[in-house]
Amino acid sequence: MNKLSTPLIALVVIIFLLVIFGTRLYVSVPPGHVAVATLFGDIRPDPYQEGLHLPVNPLYDWYFYDTRDKSHLEVANVPSQDQLQTSVEVSVQYHIVRADAARILKETGSVADVIAVHLIPKLRSLLREQGKSVKRAEDFFLETTQESLQVGILAGLREFLRPKGVEVEAVLIRDISLPPFITKAIEEKKEREQEVEKQKAELERFRTEQQQLVASAQAERAAAEEEAVRRRVIADVQAYEIEKINKAIGNNPNYVRLQALEALKAISRDPATKIYFMDGSSPMPLPLMHMGEGSP
């Protein structure tokens, strides 16, 4: 009876232990995470990577750390040298270093503790420190100023957070909000600049139109001068022709008679025309035939 009861008791104990500690004999670490084990407050130095781990000490307590890339958004008022406060929105991209998970648990705590204790205070301090190099609040909109802020903040965060187990990958300035009265002044300045540009464009358009009018007037003047020259040449030719005809008439009376005959021929073609002979015995019986003769 005793021999049979001993194995039975052992089996019951094993079943009892499996029920109590079954789920604690292994640990499953999700992707992008590491797990840190502690035994009665003593931190195991080597973190557990992704995957299933068994068997493990069922008395371990587990702390999981997300080591994937994260982004923290911070909005802070940054003073410039002119003592004005500018609202700057900054995004910090970071991730937890896997190998430092145990040290993070020992020195700081959870990932949220790391952000609250280390990242946010240092980021705000660096923003104020970098803002001291900006002369005027409106200079925050300059590309060179923003690049300088990003480089300075990134270098400061990396130097401070890397020993804390946090790797900072990038710092991005997302938005800048100037004091309201400066924003209004900048808008008015832009409006004035736009008005000046508009006036310049209008002046340029007027200048172009005037140049076109001058060019058109010059072209018309040149055409008029050419027309005047042409008419002068024609007039000179006509005057020369008239002069030659007059000379021919003066030197040759028969030219007039020939012209009179040509005129009579033209008149005779009209059936309504009547021709009267003044003196039939005259060698020149027609009145027109006497044109060019001197008075008797």
C-alpha positions in Angstrom: 0.0 0.0 0.0 2.8 2.4 0.8 4.7 1.4 -2.4 1.7 2.4 -4.4 1.0 5.6 -2.6 4.5 7.1 -3.1 4.4 7.4 -6.9 0.9 8.6 -6.7 1.9 11.3 -4.3 4.9 12.3 -6.5 2.6 12.5 -9.6 0.1 14.7 -7.7 3.0 17.0 -6.6 4.3 17.3 -10.2 0.8 18.1 -11.5 0.4 20.6 -8.8 3.7 22.3 -9.7 2.8 22.3 -13.4 -0.5 24.0 -12.6 1.1 26.6 -10.4 4.3 27.2 -12.3 3.5 25.9 -15.8 3.2 29.3 -17.5 6.3 30.5 -15.6 8.6 27.8 -17.0 9.0 29.7 -20.3 8.9 33.2 -21.6 7.9 34.5 -25.0 9.5 37.8 -26.1 7.5 39.7 -28.8 9.2 41.0 -32.0 11.1 44.3 -31.5 11.3 43.7 -27.7 13.8 42.4 -25.1 13.0 41.0 -21.7 14.9 41.6 -18.5 14.6 39.0 -15.7 14.9 39.7 -12.0 15.1 37.3 -9.1 14.1 38.7 -5.8 15.2 42.2 -6.9 18.4 41.0 -8.4 18.6 42.0 -12.1 19.9 39.4 -14.6 22.6 41.2 -16.7 21.8 39.5 -20.1 18.4 40.5 -21.6 16.3 37.9 -23.5 15.9 38.5 -27.2 12.8 37.9 -29.3 11.3 34.4 -29.4 10.4 31.5 -27.0 12.8 30.7 -24.1 12.4 27.6 -22.0 12.9 26.4 -19.5 13.4 29.4 -17.3 13.4 30.0 -13.6 9.7 30.1 -12.6 10.6 32.6 -9.9 11.8 35.2 -12.4 10.0 38.5 -12.7 10.0 39.9 -16.3 10.3 43.5 -17.7 9.8 44.0 -21.4 11.4 46.9 -23.4 10.2 48.0 -26.8 13.4 48.6 -28.9 11.7 49.6 -32.0 12.0 53.2 -33.4 10.0 55.7 -31.6 9.2 59.4 -31.9 8.7 62.0 -29.2 7.0 65.3 -30.0 7.9 68.3 -27.8 6.6 71.9 -28.0 8.6 74.5 -26.1 8.9 78.3 -25.9 12.4 79.2 -26.9 13.7 82.7 -26.1 16.0 84.5 -28.6 18.4 87.3 -28.0 15.7 89.9 -28.3 14.0 88.4 -25.3 11.0 87.2 -27.3 9.4 83.7 -26.8 9.0 81.6 -29.9 7.0 78.3 -29.9 9.1 75.6 -31.5 7.7 72.1 -32.2 10.4 69.4 -32.3 10.3 65.7 -33.1 13.0 63.4 -31.7 13.4 60.0 -33.3 15.1 57.4 -31.0 15.2 53.7 -29.9 16.2 51.8 -26.8 19.6 50.0 -27.1 19.0 46.3 -26.6 22.2 45.6 -24.7 21.5 48.3 -22.2 18.0 47.2 -21.2 19.2 45.7 -17.9 21.1 48.9 -17.0 18.1 51.0 -17.9 15.9 49.0 -15.6 18.5 49.3 -12.8 19.3 53.0 -13.2 16.0 54.5 -14.5 13.2 52.2 -14.8 10.7 51.8 -17.7 10.9 53.4 -21.2 8.4 56.0 -20.0 10.7 56.8 -17.1 13.6 57.3 -19.5 11.6 59.7 -21.6 10.3 61.7 -18.6 13.6 61.7 -16.6 16.2 62.1 -19.3 14.9 62.9 -22.8 12.4 65.6 -22.2 14.4 67.7 -19.7 17.5 67.6 -21.8 15.6 68.4 -25.0 14.1 71.5 -23.4 17.4 72.6 -22.0 19.1 72.3 -25.4 16.2 74.2 -27.1 16.7 77.1 -24.7 20.5 76.9 -25.0 20.4 76.9 -28.9 17.8 79.7 -28.9 20.4 82.0 -27.3 22.4 82.0 -30.5 19.4 83.4 -32.5 19.5 87.2 -32.6 15.8 87.9 -33.5 12.7 85.8 -33.2 11.9 86.0 -36.9 15.3 84.4 -37.6 13.8 81.1 -36.6 12.3 81.0 -40.1 15.7 81.1 -41.7 16.8 77.7 -43.2 20.3 78.2 -41.8 18.9 78.8 -38.3 16.7 75.7 -38.4 19.6 73.6 -39.6 21.8 74.9 -36.8 19.2 74.1 -34.2 18.7 70.6 -35.5 22.4 69.8 -35.6 23.1 71.3 -32.2 20.2 69.6 -30.5 21.0 66.2 -32.1 24.6 66.3 -31.0 23.6 67.3 -27.4 21.0 64.6 -27.1 23.2 61.9 -28.5 26.0 62.8 -26.1 23.7 62.8 -23.1 21.3 59.9 -23.8 23.7 57.3 -25.3 25.2 56.5 -21.9 21.6 56.2 -20.6 20.8 53.4 -23.1 19.0 55.6 -25.7 20.1 56.1 -29.3 18.9 59.3 -30.9 18.6 59.0 -34.7 17.3 62.4 -35.8 15.9 65.7 -34.6 13.3 67.4 -36.8 11.8 70.9 -36.4 8.2 70.5 -37.3 6.7 73.9 -36.7 7.6 77.4 -35.5 5.1 79.9 -34.1 6.3 83.5 -33.6 4.7 85.9 -31.1 1.4 87.3 -32.6 2.6 90.9 -33.1 5.7 89.7 -35.0 3.6 87.4 -37.1 1.3 90.4 -37.9 4.4 92.6 -38.7 5.8 89.9 -41.0 2.4 89.5 -42.8 2.3 93.3 -43.3 5.8 93.3 -44.6 5.0 90.5 -47.1 1.9 92.5 -48.2 4.1 95.6 -48.8 6.6 93.5 -50.7 3.9 92.0 -52.8 2.5 95.4 -53.5 6.0 96.7 -54.5 6.4 93.7 -56.8 3.0 94.4 -58.3 3.9 98.0 -59.0 7.2 96.9 -60.5 5.4 94.5 -62.8 2.9 97.2 -63.8 5.8 99.6 -64.4 7.6 97.0 -66.5 4.4 96.4 -68.5 4.0 100.2 -69.1 7.6 100.5 -70.1 7.2 97.6 -72.6 4.0 99.2 -74.1 5.8 102.5 -74.5 8.8 100.8 -76.2 6.3 99.1 -78.5 4.6 102.5 -79.3 8.0 104.1 -79.9 9.0 101.2 -82.2 5.7 101.5 -84.0 6.1 105.3 -84.4 9.6 104.8 -85.7 8.4 102.3 -88.2 5.5 104.6 -89.3 8.0 107.5 -89.7 10.4 105.4 -91.7 7.5 104.3 -93.9 6.3 107.9 -94.4 9.8 109.0 -95.3 10.0 106.2 -97.9 6.6 107.2 -99.2 7.7 110.8 -99.4 10.9 109.8 -101.3 8.8 107.7 -103.7 6.4 110.5 -104.4 9.3 113.0 -104.8 10.8 110.7 -107.4 7.5 110.3 -109.2 7.0 114.1 -109.2 10.5 114.6 -110.5 9.8 112.1 -113.3 6.5 113.8 -114.2 8.0 117.2 -114.1 10.8 116.0 -116.3 8.3 114.5 -118.7 6.2 117.7 -118.8 9.4 119.7 -119.4 10.4 117.5 -122.3 6.8 117.7 -123.8 6.8 121.5 -123.6 10.2 121.7 -125.2 9.0 119.3 -127.9 5.8 121.4 -128.5 7.8 124.6 -128.6 10.3 123.3 -131.1 7.8 121.3 -133.3 4.3 122.8 -134.1 3.4 119.7 -136.0 3.3 117.9 -132.7 0.2 120.0 -131.8 -1.4 119.2 -135.1 -0.8 115.5 -134.6 -2.4 115.7 -131.2 -5.4 117.6 -132.8 -5.8 114.8 -135.4 -5.7 112.2 -132.7 -8.4 114.1 -130.8 -10.6 114.4 -134.0 -10.3 110.6 -134.5 -11.6 110.1 -131.0 -14.4 112.5 -131.5 -15.4 111.0 -134.8 -16.0 107.6 -133.2 -19.0 109.1 -131.4 -22.1 108.9 -133.8 -23.6 112.0 -132.1 -20.5 114.1 -133.0 -20.8 116.6 -135.8 -17.7 118.1 -137.5 -17.9 121.5 -139.1 -15.5 122.6 -141.8 -14.9 126.3 -141.6 -13.1 126.7 -144.9 -13.2 123.9 -147.4 -10.5 125.4 -149.6 -8.1 125.8 -146.7 -5.3 123.3 -146.4 -6.4 123.1 -142.7 -10.2 123.3 -142.8 -10.8 122.4 -139.2 -10.5 125.0 -136.4 -8.4 122.6 -134.3 -5.9 122.3 -137.1 -5.0 126.0 -136.6 -3.9 125.4 -133.0 -0.4 126.4 -132.6 -0.4 129.0 -135.4 0.3 132.5 -134.6 -2.4 135.2 -134.9 -2.7 136.7 -138.4 
